[in-house]
Amino acid sequence: MRLTRFTDLALRVLMRLAVEQEGLPTTREVAATMDVPYTHTAKVVAKLQHMGLVEARRGRGGGLTLTPAGRTASVGALVRDLEGPGDVVDCEGSTPCPLRAACRLRGALREAQEAFFASLDPLTLAELVETPTGPLLLSLSPTRGAD
């Protein structure tokens, strides 16, 4: 299974916010630090706010912070929510698979997908940023051209 870029970026944004120690970084600062476009990061932050994981404050002294729910969220639950419902393969797509009525592969892939999510369920955001990841995140410098 491959995660979407949106989910990957959302996890990285959450990890970056989980280690923040010096104030509230802005969406633009997080984008620059992660070396990703600001517009993509803004969309991710909006989704994370909607999910209740990130709080964004506008104006002077504003920025992003994790909510208590964001700090304790299960990585498996986050990935499920961010990826949304759907099968690993699209048996009903524009050209439906002729085997779909009696295929066992679809069910096996669905079980494998759930096993993937289940393996992430016990992991929390706090665990993702333990050493060596947390110190590395703190050492990242903003890059130019992340707009």
Secondary structure in CASP SS format (residue, H / E / C, confidence):
PFRMAT SS
TARGET T0000
AUTHOR 0000-0000-0000
METHOD secondary structure of the structure
MODEL  1
M C 1.00
R C 1.00
L C 1.00
T C 1.00
R H 1.00
F H 1.00
T H 1.00
D H 1.00
L H 1.00
A H 1.00
L H 1.00
R H 1.00
V H 1.00
L H 1.00
M H 1.00
R H 1.00
L H 1.00
A H 1.00
V C 1.00
E C 1.00
Q C 1.00
E C 1.00
G C 1.00
L C 1.00
P C 1.00
T C 1.00
T H 1.00
R H 1.00
E H 1.00
V H 1.00
A H 1.00
A H 1.00
T H 1.00
M H 1.00
D C 1.00
V C 1.00
P C 1.00
Y H 1.00
T H 1.00
H H 1.00
T H 1.00
A H 1.00
K H 1.00
V H 1.00
V H 1.00
A H 1.00
K H 1.00
L H 1.00
Q H 1.00
H H 1.00
M C 1.00
G C 1.00
L C 1.00
V E 1.00
E E 1.00
A E 1.00
R E 1.00
R C 1.00
G C 1.00
R C 1.00
G C 1.00
G C 1.00
G E 1.00
L E 1.00
T E 1.00
L E 1.00
T C 1.00
P H 1.00
A H 1.00
G H 1.00
R H 1.00
T H 1.00
A C 1.00
S E 1.00
V H 1.00
G H 1.00
A H 1.00
L H 1.00
V H 1.00
R H 1.00
D H 1.00
L H 1.00
E H 1.00
G C 1.00
P C 1.00
G C 1.00
D C 1.00
V C 1.00
V C 1.00
D C 1.00
C C 1.00
E C 1.00
G C 1.00
S C 1.00
T C 1.00
P C 1.00
C C 1.00
P C 1.00
L C 1.00
R C 1.00
A C 1.00
A C 1.00
C C 1.00
R C 1.00
L H 1.00
R H 1.00
G H 1.00
A H 1.00
L H 1.00
R H 1.00
E H 1.00
A H 1.00
Q H 1.00
E H 1.00
A H 1.00
F H 1.00
F H 1.00
A H 1.00
S H 1.00
L H 1.00
D C 1.00
P C 1.00
L C 1.00
T E 1.00
L H 1.00
A H 1.00
E H 1.00
L H 1.00
V C 1.00
E C 1.00
T C 1.00
P C 1.00
T H 1.00
G H 1.00
P H 1.00
L H 1.00
L H 1.00
L H 1.00
S H 1.00
L C 1.00
S C 1.00
P C 1.00
T C 1.00
R C 1.00
G C 1.00
A C 1.00
D C 1.00
END
